[in-house]
Amino acid sequence: MKVRVDRDLCTGMAYCVEVAPTVFELDDEMEARVLDPASVDDDTLLEAAKSCPLEAIILEDDQGRQIYP
């Protein structure tokens, strides 16, 4: 699964970091960035994406089709 963060939407609430700290961190601009999506299972990635109230985390399958949001 591919993970990306829409940095125009991210406001640094860090819920994703709480759910998956090996996948996300906040950078110097206090916006989430992706570290290692393979460090957790797909259910955890989906939980982290759903934890973002602004839907700034985008999940895609291996063919590039958007899964969430």
C-alpha positions as CSV (number, residue, x, y, z in Angstrom):
1,M,0.0,0.0,0.0
2,K,1.2,3.5,-0.8
3,V,0.8,6.3,1.6
4,R,1.1,10.0,1.1
5,V,0.2,13.2,3.0
6,D,-1.6,16.1,1.4
7,R,0.6,18.8,3.0
8,D,-1.9,21.5,1.9
9,L,-4.5,19.9,4.2
10,C,-2.2,18.8,7.1
11,T,-2.3,21.0,10.1
12,G,0.0,18.9,12.4
13,M,-2.6,17.5,14.8
14,A,-0.4,14.4,14.9
15,Y,-3.1,11.8,15.4
16,C,-1.4,9.7,12.7
17,V,1.8,9.9,14.6
18,E,0.0,8.6,17.7
19,V,-1.5,5.6,15.8
20,A,1.6,4.8,13.7
21,P,4.8,6.5,15.0
22,T,7.0,4.3,12.7
23,V,5.1,5.5,9.7
24,F,4.6,9.2,10.4
25,E,6.4,12.1,12.1
26,L,6.0,15.8,12.2
27,D,8.6,17.8,10.3
28,D,10.0,21.3,11.1
29,E,6.9,22.9,9.6
30,M,4.7,20.8,12.0
31,E,3.2,18.8,9.1
32,A,3.2,15.0,8.8
33,R,5.6,13.3,6.6
34,V,5.8,9.6,5.7
35,L,8.6,7.5,7.1
36,D,8.2,3.7,6.6
37,P,4.7,2.5,5.6
38,A,6.0,-1.1,5.5
39,S,6.7,-1.0,9.3
40,V,3.0,-1.6,10.1
41,D,0.1,-3.7,8.6
42,D,-2.5,-2.3,6.3
43,D,-5.1,-2.2,9.1
44,T,-2.9,0.2,11.1
45,L,-2.3,2.4,8.0
46,L,-6.0,2.6,7.5
47,E,-6.6,3.4,11.2
48,A,-3.9,6.2,11.0
49,A,-5.5,7.6,7.9
50,K,-8.9,7.6,9.4
51,S,-7.6,9.3,12.5
52,C,-6.9,12.4,10.5
53,P,-9.9,14.7,10.8
54,L,-8.9,16.6,7.7
55,E,-8.4,13.5,5.5
56,A,-4.9,14.6,4.7
57,I,-3.6,11.0,4.5
58,I,-4.2,9.3,1.2
59,L,-3.9,5.5,0.8
60,E,-3.5,3.9,-2.6
61,D,-3.2,0.3,-3.6
62,D,-0.2,-1.1,-5.5
63,Q,-1.9,-0.1,-8.8
64,G,-2.3,3.5,-7.7
65,R,-6.0,3.4,-7.1
66,Q,-7.1,5.5,-4.1
67,I,-8.4,3.5,-1.2
68,Y,-8.9,6.2,1.3
69,P,-10.4,8.8,1.6
